[in-house]
Amino acid sequence: MKAAVWYNNKDVRIEDKEIKNVKENEVKVKVAWSGICGTDLHEYEIGPILIPVDTPNPITGEKAPIVLGHEFSAIVEEVGEQVTNVKKGDRVVVNPVITSGKHDARVDRYYEFYSHGLHTDGSFAEYVVTKAENLVLVPEGLPLDKAALAEPLSVSAQAIKEGQVNDGDNVAIFGCGPIGLFAIVAAKVSGAKNIYAFDLSDERLEKAKQVGATHVLNTRDTDAVAYLKERHPEGVDASFEVAGVKPTFDAAIASTKPKGNVVVIAIHARNFEFNPVQLMLSGVKLSSSLGYEHATFKESLDILMNEEIDFSPIMTKKIDLDNLVEEGFHSLSSDLSQAKILVKLSGEL
């Protein structure tokens, strides 16, 4: 099968890859669409970050070269003899993260896990073999290209849960890349009254407005904290740090009310100094959110079916697998108007 294989940073090759055998509790799926994640981009540009190179992953026993990709929709091609939850021909999305199952479902992902596209072969390929329990049926009427958004949407939906966003809440989103845009969507679905979106890119802010932000502000021109405190002197109910830099981290804390929630979603590429007194004096509750619960992954399909939400501003481009590097990775790095680029595999809808 054709696949995009990661060998090292700036070294991703489109080549022929052998398809793995299907075990009794596994399923082989024919990939329809696969989204490019920031994780994929980071592994290409500055990796290895999460991909094992010298020492194999302790669960999968695999190391680079690895097929990238973990946001995908597919058609079931073959099922193992013990599989009963899906059948050949079913339209599915795949939760790419496999946990041990030894801990509470709310925290299991924080112990041992492995992921397609990082620790075992992923979805920038014609076929993927995966655990049957990680498949979720795609509702009738939801196209498979749109269904491929389920995984990144789940990341943001889980963070909104962690932030305890309720009806009527005032929410601030710092950073309007794809995960920030999905956070706006999830906050809207959770009933937030005012959703403030901040970024340095006018193109991204326009998308934020299109998907549900009630107020957008370019922080190159205006101070976000002053802007929020003028409207909400006590602070907003919850804020979400999705940019991954110290200024937005500080702004999220400073603009949130005492006992409000600040949730870090972004992966911070660089360390920075932080005085805990800043947190103590603010009275906010600081937390982080990584990944999602499987229940949230399922719920993301319901959000995608919501006809009141326009996801088209997030789905900015579709490309062929052969063009993954030039039209995918390079485009995301240089063009701020890009959000979620989908890679066409079978292209079925």
N, C-alpha and C positions, 0 to 999 in steps of 0.2 A: 504494500500500500504506500501511497505518497504521504510524506509527513515532514513537518518542520522540526528539525532536531538541533537542540542546543548543545554545543561543544564547549563554548567559553564566551566571555563577553565579546561582542561584535563578531561572533562566529556562530550563526544559525544557518543551517544548510537544509535545502529542500531535497530530500532523497528518498529512496525506497527503503521501507522498514518492514520487517516481518510482523505479521499479526500474531498476537499471543493466543495460546489455546484457551478455550473456555472451560473453567472448572464447574463442578456441580452446582455451586451457589452463585455463579457469575452469569453475566449477560454480555454478548457482543452487540454493540450498537453502531449503526452507520451514521456518522456525524453529519448533521445538516448545516448548522451555523455555529461558529465559535467566536466569541468576543475577545478583543485584545484588552487585557487587564494592565494596570500600572505595574503589577508585579512582573508580568512578562517583559514589559518595557525596561524595568530596572535590571532584570536578569540579563537582558541583551546589552544594556548600556554600561553597567558597572558590576555585573555579577562576577563570580557566584555569590549570592546572598543566602538563598535557601536551598539551592540545588546542591546535593552532595557531589563532591568531585573526587576527593582522595579516599574518603571512608564511606562505604555504602550506607544508605539509610537503614537503621536497625530493624525496621518493620518490613520494608519491601526487599531489602537486600540489593537495591539498585543504586547506581550512581550515574553521573554523566558519561556518555551522551544520553540526554532525556528529551522526549518529545514535549514541547511546550503546549500550553493552553489548558484552561479549566472552566471556562464559561461557555456551556454549550447545550444545544438541543440536538435531538437525534431520533432515528427510527430503530426499533429493536430488530436485529438481524438474526440472532441465535440465542437460545436460552439453555442454561445448564439443566441437568435432569432433575434437580431439586427445586427449581424456580417455579413459583406459582403466582407471583404478584403481577407479572407482565407476560406478554406473548409476542411472537413474531408479528411485526407490522405496527405495534403500538407506537404512538408518538410520545416522546418522553423528554424530560430534562434530567440532568444528572448532578446530584450533589457530589462535588469532586473530593470532598474531605471525608476520609474514613477514620473514625475514632475507635478507641478500644472497646467502648461499651461497658467499661468497668466502673464508671462514675456516673453521677447524676447527669442527665441529659443537658442541664443548664451549664455545666462546667466541664463536660467530658473533653471538649476540644482544647482545654488548657492543659491537659496532661499529654498523653502520647497520641499522635495522629500522623497520617500521611495524606498527601494530596496529589491528585492527577496533575500533571504538568510541572511538578516540582520534585517529587520523590518517586514517581512512577510515570510512565508515558501518559501524555495528555491528549487534548482534543484538536490540536492543529494537525490532524491526520484524518484519513478516510474512515478509520474504524477505531473504537476504543473498547477494551474489555474491562468491565468493572463489576463491583458487588451489586447484586440484584436489589438489595435493601436500600440502595442509594438512588434508585430510580423513582421519579414521580411522573405520573401520567399528565400530559398536557391537555387541558380542557378543550373540548370541541369549540372551534371558533377563534382560538388563539393561534395565530401563525407562528411557525417555528423560528422565524428570524426574530420576532418580538419575544418569544419564549426564551431565547438565549440570554435575555437580560435578567433572568431570574436570579442568577448567582450574585452579580454585583448589587442588585436591588436588595437581596437578602442581607448583605453586609450593612447597608444603610438602615434597613428596617429594624435590624437587631439593635443598632446603636440608638435609634429613636425609642425603642423599648427600654433600653438601659437608662435613657434620659427621662423616662416616665412622663412623656408628653401626653397631655390630656386635652379634652375639649376646652377651647378658649385660651389656651396657653400662648404666651409670646415666646418665640423661638428665634435664635440667631445661628446662622450657618456661616462659618468662616472658611471659605474655599469652595469654588463652584466648578471643580473638575467633575468627572462622572459620578464619583461617590457622593460629592456634595450635592449634585443635582438629584440623585436618587434619595438623599436625605431630605431634600425639600419635598419630594413626592411623598415619602413616608410620613413626614410631619403633617402634611396636608391631610392625608388619609386618617391620621390619628386625631384630627380635629383642631390643630393649632389655628389660632385666630390671626395672629400676625407672624409672618415668616420673613425675617430680615436676612438677606443674602449679601455677603461681602467678598470681593475679589479685586484683583488688579487688572482684570481683562474685561473690557466692555462686551466682547463677544460672548464670554461665559455668563456675564450678568444678564444679557439679553435672553439667553437660554434659561437662566434661573427664573426669570419673570414668566417665560412661556410655560414652564412646568409647575408653577404655583407659588413662587415667592411673591409676597405682597409689597415688599420694599427691596430695592437693590441699590447698592452703593459701591462706587469705586474708591477703595481706601488709598489710592494714590493722591486723591484730592481732599478727602475728608476723614476726620478721625472717627473710627467706628464706635469707640466707647462713648465719646461725647454725643454722638448722634443718637445712640440708644438711651443714654441717661437723660437726654432732653425729653424723650418720649416716655420713658419708664424710669423715673428717678430711683426707684428701689432696685432696678435691674430686671432683666428678662427671666422667665421661668427656667429656661434651659438653653444652653449653647453647645455647639458642636464644632470641634476643631478638626478641620479636614484639609488644611493646607500643609501641615507638617513643618512649621517654622516657629521660632520663639515669639515674634510679634503677635501672631494670631493666637498662640497659646496664652500669652499674657492678656490679650484683649478679651478672650473668652471668659477668663476668670473675672476680670475687672468689670465686665458688663452684665454679670449674672447676679441675681439677688441672693441674699443669705438663705441657705438651705436649698437653693436652686441647684440644678445639675449641670456640670460641665463634663462632656464626654469627648475623649480623644479618639478619633477614628483613624487619623492619618498615621502612616508609618514615617517616623522622623529619621531622616538619613544622617543627621548630625546631632551630636550632644549639645546641650546648652546648660548654663547655670540657672538654677531655680532655688529661691529662698522659700522654704515652707511657710515662713511667717506671712508671705503674700497670700497664701491659701487660708491660713488661720484667721487673718484679719478680715478676709472677705466673707467667711462663713459658708462658702459654697462647698458642694460635694463633688470632688474630682474623681472621675473614673475613666476607664478605657473600654473599648469594645473591639474584639478580634473575631472575625468570622461571624457565625450565626448558629443557632440551634436548628435542628432538622425541621422542627415545627415551623420556624420562621421561613425556612426555604420553601415549604409547601404554601404558606400564606402569601408569599411573593407572587405566586401565580394568580391569586385572587386580585391583587393590586393591579397586575398587568391586564386583567380582564375589565378593570374599571373604565368605562367609556368616558368618564368625566376628565380623565387625565390623558394628555397628549404626550406620548413618548417620542414622537418624531424628532423633536429638537435634540434628543440625546443620541439617536441612531443617525450619525452624521455621514457614514460612508460604508460601502460594501466593496470588498476586494477579493481577488482570487488568492489562493494559498501561495502561488508562485511569486506574488508581489508582497508577501508579508513584511519583508524588511524595508523595502523602499517606500511603498504606499501605506504601510502600517506603522512600524516603529519610527521611521524617520519623519513621517507625517505628524504623528502624535507629539514628537519632540519639537517640531518647528512651527506648527500651526495651531494656535490657541482656539481656533474655531472648531477644531475636532473634539469630539467627546467620546462616544463609543463607536469604534470601528469594528464591523463584523466581517469575519472571514468566511467566505462561501466554500463549503465542502461539497455536499451533494446539492445544496441549494433548495431542498424540498421545503414546502410550506405546510 
